Amino acid sequence: MSVKLYAICVVKNEADIIGQTLTFAMQHCDRIFVIDNGSTDQTWEIVRSLAREHRAIVPFEQVSGAFHNGLRARIYNSFHHELSDDDWWLVLDSDEFLAEDPGPIIEGANREGADVVHAWQIQFFFTEQDFVAWENGMDTRDRPIFERRRYYMIDWQEPRLFRNRTNEPWNTTVNSWRPEWLKKVYHRRILNRHYQFRDPEQIQKRLELRFGHPTSFRHVTSTDWKAMLRDSRTLNYYHDGDAWRFSLRGLLYYYRRKGLKNMVKVKVRGAKKRLHDLLGTMYKES
């Protein structure tokens, strides 16, 4: 029996991208459950329209009030009994696209007895080059996001996949992205494209929505979209078919998480190989 993958997607005012996100996710997910957290644009209508065409997409509910990670738990608690303890869940943000097939990674995690998989976040940015194209009418939303945003950095990890537990509920009152029983992190990471900064209008609305949130998004310190404009010279540029290239910050982040003690133990030859892999080739965990 093949392993199943269910996705949880919480959305709010993502009409410009949610259709692309959900249709892309169907490549990997058996079902995609969507909660709308008070959208005032066409997001929910797009979700419902896609659900009429694709049975894998499930409009779970609309809720009001401030975002809380317990919203994801409501979906999990409603459907985890459908899955076995070898099946998995994907925390799917409305602006994310897995950059590789999760199937082999999940199979490896099952063999290792792991129950969490972290993702290297391929963070795409809006640059001065993109702004020129936007002003000149050459960067419009009718084009796929993969074509529109090309400048990126890989310097951050977040948990994105977790194992199902048929007999374990998820506490909806705890503001955590994950159920409390998850312990072992799989040694291999998955690559994940993240398009949080798409164009001036979208960035401005994103910042206004998150600034001053009572429980989340404390990293948002400005409501001026221009504060998010990035210098293209400091980023990598993606051509279709390229290997993903890691930033120096990504390398430092990796070793900081492993700890200084382990870092000292790494042989010079192995460290050089890791540096080469992270900065110049497709990421692959050893």
C-alpha positions as a Markdown table, in Angstrom:
| # | Residue | x | y | z |
|---|---|---|---|---|
| 1 | Met | 0.0 | 0.0 | 0.0 |
| 2 | Ser | 1.4 | 3.4 | -1.0 |
| 3 | Val | 2.0 | 6.1 | 1.6 |
| 4 | Lys | -0.6 | 8.9 | 1.6 |
| 5 | Leu | 0.0 | 12.6 | 2.0 |
| 6 | Tyr | -2.7 | 15.0 | 3.2 |
| 7 | Ala | -2.1 | 18.8 | 3.2 |
| 8 | Ile | -3.3 | 21.6 | 5.5 |
| 9 | Cys | -3.5 | 25.0 | 4.0 |
| 10 | Val | -4.6 | 28.1 | 5.9 |
| 11 | Val | -5.3 | 31.1 | 3.6 |
| 12 | Lys | -6.2 | 34.8 | 3.9 |
| 13 | Asn | -6.3 | 37.2 | 0.9 |
| 14 | Glu | -4.1 | 35.2 | -1.4 |
| 15 | Ala | -6.2 | 35.4 | -4.6 |
| 16 | Asp | -3.2 | 36.2 | -6.8 |
| 17 | Ile | -1.5 | 32.9 | -6.0 |
| 18 | Ile | -3.8 | 30.4 | -4.3 |
| 19 | Gly | -4.9 | 28.8 | -7.5 |
| 20 | Gln | -1.4 | 28.0 | -8.6 |
| 21 | Thr | -0.5 | 26.7 | -5.1 |
| 22 | Leu | -3.3 | 24.2 | -4.9 |
| 23 | Thr | -3.1 | 22.9 | -8.5 |
| 24 | Phe | 0.6 | 22.4 | -8.1 |
| 25 | Ala | 0.2 | 20.6 | -4.7 |
| 26 | Met | -2.1 | 18.1 | -6.3 |
| 27 | Gln | 1.0 | 16.5 | -7.9 |
| 28 | His | 2.0 | 15.2 | -4.5 |
| 29 | Cys | -1.0 | 15.3 | -2.2 |
| 30 | Asp | -3.9 | 12.9 | -2.0 |
| 31 | Arg | -6.1 | 15.6 | -0.4 |
| 32 | Ile | -5.6 | 19.3 | 0.4 |
| 33 | Phe | -7.8 | 20.8 | 3.1 |
| 34 | Val | -8.2 | 24.6 | 3.1 |
| 35 | Ile | -9.3 | 26.9 | 5.9 |
| 36 | Asp | -10.0 | 30.5 | 5.0 |
| 37 | Asn | -9.1 | 32.8 | 7.8 |
| 38 | Gly | -11.3 | 35.8 | 6.9 |
| 39 | Ser | -10.4 | 36.7 | 3.3 |
| 40 | Thr | -11.9 | 39.8 | 1.9 |
| 41 | Asp | -10.7 | 39.2 | -1.7 |
| 42 | Gln | -11.6 | 36.3 | -4.1 |
| 43 | Thr | -9.5 | 33.7 | -2.3 |
| 44 | Trp | -12.4 | 31.5 | -1.0 |
| 45 | Glu | -14.3 | 31.7 | -4.2 |
| 46 | Ile | -11.2 | 30.4 | -6.1 |
| 47 | Val | -10.8 | 27.6 | -3.6 |
| 48 | Arg | -14.4 | 26.5 | -4.0 |
| 49 | Ser | -14.2 | 26.8 | -7.8 |
| 50 | Leu | -11.2 | 24.5 | -7.9 |
| 51 | Ala | -12.8 | 22.1 | -5.5 |
| 52 | Arg | -15.7 | 21.6 | -7.9 |
| 53 | Glu | -13.1 | 20.6 | -10.6 |
| 54 | His | -10.8 | 18.6 | -8.4 |
| 55 | Arg | -11.9 | 16.2 | -5.6 |
| 56 | Ala | -8.5 | 16.4 | -3.9 |
| 57 | Ile | -9.1 | 20.0 | -2.9 |
| 58 | Val | -11.4 | 20.3 | 0.1 |
| 59 | Pro | -12.8 | 23.7 | 1.3 |
| 60 | Phe | -12.9 | 22.9 | 5.0 |
| 61 | Glu | -14.4 | 26.0 | 6.5 |
| 62 | Gln | -14.2 | 29.8 | 6.8 |
| 63 | Val | -13.4 | 31.3 | 10.2 |
| 64 | Ser | -12.9 | 34.8 | 11.5 |
| 65 | Gly | -10.6 | 36.2 | 14.1 |
| 66 | Ala | -6.8 | 36.3 | 14.4 |
| 67 | Phe | -4.7 | 33.6 | 13.0 |
| 68 | His | -3.8 | 30.8 | 15.4 |
| 69 | Asn | -1.9 | 27.6 | 14.6 |
| 70 | Gly | -4.7 | 25.7 | 16.3 |
| 71 | Leu | -6.6 | 26.2 | 13.0 |
| 72 | Arg | -4.5 | 23.5 | 11.4 |
| 73 | Ala | -5.3 | 21.1 | 14.3 |
| 74 | Arg | -9.0 | 21.4 | 13.5 |
| 75 | Ile | -8.3 | 19.9 | 10.1 |
| 76 | Tyr | -6.0 | 17.2 | 11.5 |
| 77 | Asn | -8.4 | 16.1 | 14.1 |
| 78 | Ser | -11.2 | 15.8 | 11.6 |
| 79 | Phe | -9.3 | 13.5 | 9.2 |
| 80 | His | -6.3 | 11.8 | 10.8 |
| 81 | His | -8.4 | 8.7 | 11.5 |
| 82 | Glu | -8.5 | 8.1 | 7.7 |
| 83 | Leu | -4.7 | 7.6 | 7.6 |
| 84 | Ser | -2.3 | 5.0 | 9.0 |
| 85 | Asp | 0.7 | 5.7 | 11.2 |
| 86 | Asp | 2.9 | 5.5 | 8.1 |
| 87 | Asp | 1.1 | 8.3 | 6.3 |
| 88 | Trp | 2.0 | 12.0 | 6.5 |
| 89 | Trp | 0.8 | 15.5 | 6.5 |
| 90 | Leu | 2.2 | 18.6 | 4.7 |
| 91 | Val | 1.9 | 22.1 | 6.3 |
| 92 | Leu | 1.2 | 23.9 | 3.0 |
| 93 | Asp | 1.4 | 27.7 | 3.2 |
| 94 | Ser | -0.6 | 29.5 | 0.5 |
| 95 | Asp | 2.5 | 30.8 | -1.3 |
| 96 | Glu | 4.7 | 27.6 | -1.2 |
| 97 | Phe | 5.5 | 24.9 | -3.8 |
| 98 | Leu | 7.6 | 21.8 | -3.0 |
| 99 | Ala | 10.7 | 21.8 | -5.2 |
| 100 | Glu | 11.1 | 18.1 | -5.1 |
| 101 | Asp | 9.0 | 14.9 | -4.8 |
| 102 | Pro | 8.3 | 14.3 | -1.1 |
| 103 | Gly | 7.6 | 10.5 | -1.7 |
| 104 | Pro | 11.2 | 9.2 | -1.4 |
| 105 | Ile | 11.8 | 11.5 | 1.6 |
| 106 | Ile | 8.8 | 10.3 | 3.4 |
| 107 | Glu | 9.7 | 6.7 | 2.7 |
| 108 | Gly | 13.2 | 7.3 | 4.1 |
| 109 | Ala | 11.7 | 9.0 | 7.2 |
| 110 | Asn | 9.5 | 6.0 | 7.8 |
| 111 | Arg | 12.4 | 3.6 | 7.5 |
| 112 | Glu | 14.4 | 5.8 | 10.0 |
| 113 | Gly | 11.5 | 6.0 | 12.4 |
| 114 | Ala | 11.4 | 9.8 | 12.1 |
| 115 | Asp | 8.2 | 11.8 | 12.4 |
| 116 | Val | 9.2 | 15.3 | 11.2 |
| 117 | Val | 10.8 | 16.6 | 8.0 |
| 118 | His | 12.3 | 20.1 | 7.8 |
| 119 | Ala | 12.3 | 22.1 | 4.6 |
| 120 | Trp | 15.0 | 24.3 | 3.2 |
| 121 | Gln | 13.0 | 27.4 | 2.3 |
| 122 | Ile | 14.0 | 28.8 | -1.1 |
| 123 | Gln | 13.0 | 32.4 | -0.4 |
| 124 | Phe | 12.1 | 34.4 | -3.5 |
| 125 | Phe | 12.3 | 38.2 | -3.3 |
| 126 | Phe | 11.0 | 41.3 | -5.1 |
| 127 | Thr | 14.1 | 43.2 | -6.4 |
| 128 | Glu | 14.8 | 46.5 | -8.1 |
| 129 | Gln | 14.9 | 44.6 | -11.4 |
| 130 | Asp | 11.4 | 43.3 | -10.8 |
| 131 | Phe | 10.2 | 46.7 | -9.8 |
| 132 | Val | 11.3 | 48.2 | -13.2 |
| 133 | Ala | 9.5 | 45.4 | -15.0 |
| 134 | Trp | 6.4 | 46.0 | -12.8 |
| 135 | Glu | 6.4 | 49.7 | -13.5 |
| 136 | Asn | 6.7 | 49.1 | -17.2 |
| 137 | Gly | 3.8 | 46.7 | -17.3 |
| 138 | Met | 6.0 | 43.7 | -18.1 |
| 139 | Asp | 5.4 | 41.9 | -14.8 |
| 140 | Thr | 1.7 | 41.0 | -14.6 |
| 141 | Arg | -0.2 | 38.5 | -12.5 |
| 142 | Asp | -1.5 | 36.5 | -15.5 |
| 143 | Arg | 2.0 | 35.0 | -15.7 |
| 144 | Pro | 2.9 | 32.0 | -13.5 |
| 145 | Ile | 4.8 | 32.9 | -10.3 |
| 146 | Phe | 7.7 | 30.7 | -11.4 |
| 147 | Glu | 8.3 | 33.0 | -14.3 |
| 148 | Arg | 7.8 | 36.2 | -12.5 |
| 149 | Arg | 10.1 | 35.7 | -9.5 |
| 150 | Arg | 13.6 | 34.5 | -10.1 |
| 151 | Tyr | 15.8 | 36.0 | -7.5 |
| 152 | Tyr | 16.2 | 33.9 | -4.3 |
| 153 | Met | 18.2 | 33.0 | -1.2 |
| 154 | Ile | 18.3 | 29.8 | 0.7 |
| 155 | Asp | 19.2 | 30.5 | 4.3 |
| 156 | Trp | 16.4 | 29.2 | 6.5 |
| 157 | Gln | 14.7 | 25.9 | 7.5 |
| 158 | Glu | 11.2 | 25.3 | 8.8 |
| 159 | Pro | 9.3 | 22.0 | 9.6 |
| 160 | Arg | 6.9 | 21.1 | 6.8 |
| 161 | Leu | 6.1 | 17.4 | 6.9 |
| 162 | Phe | 4.9 | 15.4 | 9.9 |
| 163 | Arg | 3.8 | 11.8 | 10.5 |
| 164 | Asn | 0.2 | 10.9 | 11.1 |
| 165 | Arg | -0.9 | 9.3 | 14.4 |
| 166 | Thr | -4.2 | 7.5 | 14.0 |
| 167 | Asn | -5.0 | 7.5 | 17.7 |
| 168 | Glu | -3.4 | 10.9 | 18.7 |
| 169 | Pro | -5.5 | 14.1 | 18.6 |
| 170 | Trp | -3.8 | 17.5 | 18.2 |
| 171 | Asn | -4.5 | 20.0 | 21.0 |
| 172 | Thr | -6.3 | 22.9 | 19.3 |
| 173 | Thr | -5.5 | 25.3 | 22.1 |
| 174 | Val | -1.7 | 25.2 | 21.7 |
| 175 | Asn | -0.3 | 27.8 | 19.3 |
| 176 | Ser | 2.2 | 25.5 | 17.6 |
| 177 | Trp | 2.6 | 24.5 | 14.0 |
| 178 | Arg | 2.9 | 20.9 | 15.0 |
| 179 | Pro | 1.3 | 18.3 | 17.3 |
| 180 | Glu | 3.1 | 17.9 | 20.6 |
| 181 | Trp | 4.0 | 14.2 | 20.2 |
| 182 | Leu | 6.4 | 14.7 | 17.3 |
| 183 | Lys | 10.0 | 14.1 | 18.4 |
| 184 | Lys | 12.5 | 12.7 | 15.8 |
| 185 | Val | 13.5 | 14.9 | 12.9 |
| 186 | Tyr | 14.6 | 13.1 | 9.7 |
| 187 | His | 18.2 | 13.8 | 8.7 |
| 188 | Arg | 17.2 | 14.6 | 5.1 |
| 189 | Arg | 15.7 | 18.0 | 4.3 |
| 190 | Ile | 13.2 | 18.8 | 1.5 |
| 191 | Leu | 13.5 | 21.8 | -0.7 |
| 192 | Asn | 10.5 | 24.2 | -0.7 |
| 193 | Arg | 9.9 | 27.3 | -2.9 |
| 194 | His | 8.5 | 30.2 | -1.0 |
| 195 | Tyr | 7.0 | 33.3 | -2.8 |
| 196 | Gln | 6.0 | 35.6 | 0.1 |
| 197 | Phe | 7.0 | 38.8 | -1.8 |
| 198 | Arg | 5.4 | 38.9 | -5.2 |
| 199 | Asp | 4.6 | 42.5 | -6.2 |
| 200 | Pro | 4.2 | 45.9 | -4.5 |
| 201 | Glu | 0.4 | 45.6 | -4.0 |
| 202 | Gln | 0.6 | 42.1 | -2.5 |
| 203 | Ile | 3.6 | 42.9 | -0.3 |
| 204 | Gln | 1.9 | 46.0 | 1.1 |
| 205 | Lys | -1.3 | 44.1 | 2.0 |
| 206 | Arg | 0.8 | 41.3 | 3.5 |
| 207 | Leu | 2.7 | 43.6 | 5.8 |
| 208 | Glu | -0.5 | 45.5 | 6.9 |
| 209 | Leu | -2.2 | 42.1 | 7.7 |
| 210 | Arg | 0.7 | 40.9 | 9.8 |
| 211 | Phe | 2.1 | 44.0 | 11.5 |
| 212 | Gly | 1.1 | 44.1 | 15.2 |
| 213 | His | -0.4 | 40.6 | 15.2 |
| 214 | Pro | -1.1 | 39.6 | 18.9 |
| 215 | Thr | 0.4 | 36.1 | 18.7 |
| 216 | Ser | 2.4 | 35.7 | 15.4 |
| 217 | Phe | 4.5 | 37.4 | 12.8 |
| 218 | Arg | 6.6 | 39.4 | 15.3 |
| 219 | His | 9.4 | 39.6 | 12.6 |
| 220 | Val | 7.2 | 42.0 | 10.6 |
| 221 | Thr | 8.4 | 45.4 | 11.8 |
| 222 | Ser | 7.2 | 47.7 | 8.9 |
| 223 | Thr | 4.2 | 48.4 | 6.8 |
| 224 | Asp | 6.1 | 49.9 | 4.0 |
| 225 | Trp | 6.5 | 47.5 | 1.1 |
| 226 | Lys | 9.6 | 49.3 | -0.1 |
| 227 | Ala | 11.4 | 48.0 | 3.0 |
| 228 | Met | 11.1 | 44.6 | 1.5 |
| 229 | Leu | 12.7 | 45.5 | -1.8 |
| 230 | Arg | 15.9 | 43.6 | -2.3 |
| 231 | Asp | 19.1 | 44.2 | -4.2 |
| 232 | Ser | 19.3 | 41.6 | -7.0 |
| 233 | Arg | 23.1 | 41.6 | -6.7 |
| 234 | Thr | 23.0 | 40.0 | -3.3 |
| 235 | Leu | 20.8 | 37.1 | -4.5 |
| 236 | Asn | 21.0 | 34.0 | -6.7 |
| 237 | Tyr | 19.1 | 34.0 | -10.0 |
| 238 | Tyr | 17.2 | 30.9 | -11.0 |
| 239 | His | 17.1 | 29.7 | -14.6 |
| 240 | Asp | 14.8 | 26.8 | -15.4 |
| 241 | Gly | 16.7 | 23.5 | -14.7 |
| 242 | Asp | 19.4 | 25.1 | -12.6 |
| 243 | Ala | 20.7 | 23.5 | -9.4 |
| 244 | Trp | 19.7 | 25.4 | -6.3 |
| 245 | Arg | 22.5 | 27.5 | -4.8 |
| 246 | Phe | 22.9 | 28.1 | -1.1 |
| 247 | Ser | 23.9 | 31.4 | 0.4 |
| 248 | Leu | 26.8 | 31.8 | 2.9 |
| 249 | Arg | 24.1 | 32.6 | 5.5 |
| 250 | Gly | 22.6 | 29.2 | 4.7 |
| 251 | Leu | 25.9 | 27.5 | 5.4 |
| 252 | Leu | 26.3 | 29.4 | 8.7 |
| 253 | Tyr | 22.7 | 28.5 | 9.7 |
| 254 | Tyr | 23.4 | 24.9 | 9.0 |
| 255 | Tyr | 26.4 | 24.7 | 11.2 |
| 256 | Arg | 24.9 | 26.8 | 14.0 |
| 257 | Arg | 22.1 | 24.3 | 14.2 |
| 258 | Lys | 24.5 | 21.4 | 14.3 |
| 259 | Gly | 26.4 | 23.1 | 17.1 |
| 260 | Leu | 29.9 | 24.2 | 17.6 |
| 261 | Lys | 31.0 | 20.9 | 19.1 |
| 262 | Asn | 30.0 | 18.9 | 16.0 |
| 263 | Met | 31.4 | 21.6 | 13.8 |
| 264 | Val | 34.8 | 21.2 | 15.3 |
| 265 | Lys | 34.7 | 17.5 | 14.7 |
| 266 | Val | 34.1 | 17.9 | 10.9 |
| 267 | Lys | 37.2 | 17.1 | 9.0 |
| 268 | Val | 38.6 | 19.7 | 6.7 |
| 269 | Arg | 37.9 | 17.6 | 3.6 |
| 270 | Gly | 34.3 | 17.1 | 4.6 |
| 271 | Ala | 33.8 | 20.7 | 5.4 |
| 272 | Lys | 35.1 | 21.8 | 2.0 |
| 273 | Lys | 32.7 | 19.3 | 0.3 |
| 274 | Arg | 29.8 | 20.7 | 2.4 |
| 275 | Leu | 30.7 | 24.3 | 1.5 |
| 276 | His | 30.8 | 23.3 | -2.2 |
| 277 | Asp | 27.5 | 21.5 | -2.0 |
| 278 | Leu | 25.7 | 24.3 | -0.2 |
| 279 | Leu | 27.0 | 27.1 | -2.3 |
| 280 | Gly | 27.1 | 25.6 | -5.8 |
| 281 | Thr | 25.0 | 22.4 | -6.2 |
| 282 | Met | 21.7 | 20.9 | -5.6 |
| 283 | Tyr | 21.2 | 20.3 | -1.9 |
| 284 | Lys | 21.4 | 16.7 | -0.8 |
| 285 | Glu | 21.6 | 15.6 | 2.8 |
| 286 | Ser | 24.4 | 13.1 | 3.5 |
